[in-house]
Amino acid sequence: MNIVLFRIDDRCIHGQIIQGWKGLEYQHIVVINDEIAKDKMSKQLQLISVPDGITVYFYNTKEIPDMIRDQAQNTRRTIILVRNVEDALLVVQNGVKVDRLNLGVMSCNSSRTHVVNNAVYVSPEELELLKQIAGMGIRVEAQGVERDTAVKLF
């Protein structure tokens, strides 16, 4: 699998992904999230902004090994999107090889007290999971779109 972006984003596929990262020349998007994978309407909403020529696959977290098998021979430039830190950790624990985790939109809520930038907020628990991911040799950084300067966390 030729992964050009591995990103946590509350919204998964949206205009910022489609337009803001088009310089990566991706052809394939994989969304890994239990809620989206099981809901037809959520999948349809995710697909609204996807242009022709981009293929999209949806998997739940239990299907990560299937995704790895299904995508093993895929040489297309691929973006992997998850909605939360827990799902990102599951992806790498299941053997997906990445060197960088991009934090996109992680909205503010009552448990997310650590501010990374104006779009990324993390809870103390998420911070610990991100440290765990970084401990696997994966650089963790916040970057809204490709033209923005990345803010390295770990």
Stockholm file with secondary structure:
# STOCKHOLM 1.0

chainA/1-154         MNIVLFRIDDRCIHGQIIQGWKGLEYQHIVVINDEIAKDKMSKQLQLISVPDGITVYFYNTKEIPDMIRDQAQNTRRTIILVRNVEDALLVVQNGVKVDRLNLGVMSCNSSRTHVVNNAVYVSPEELELLKQIAGMGIRVEAQGVERDTAVKLF
#=GR chainA/1-154 SS CEEEEEEECTTCSSHHHHHHTGGGCCCEEEEECHHHHHCHHHHHHHHTTCCTTCEEEEECGGGHHHHHHHHTTCCSEEEEEESSHHHHHHHHHTTCCCSEEEECCBCCCTTCCEEEETTEEECHHHHHHHHHHHTTTCEEEECSSTTSCCEECC
#=GC SS_cons         CEEEEEEECTTCSSHHHHHHTGGGCCCEEEEECHHHHHCHHHHHHHHTTCCTTCEEEEECGGGHHHHHHHHTTCCSEEEEEESSHHHHHHHHHTTCCCSEEEECCBCCCTTCCEEEETTEEECHHHHHHHHHHHTTTCEEEECSSTTSCCEECC
//
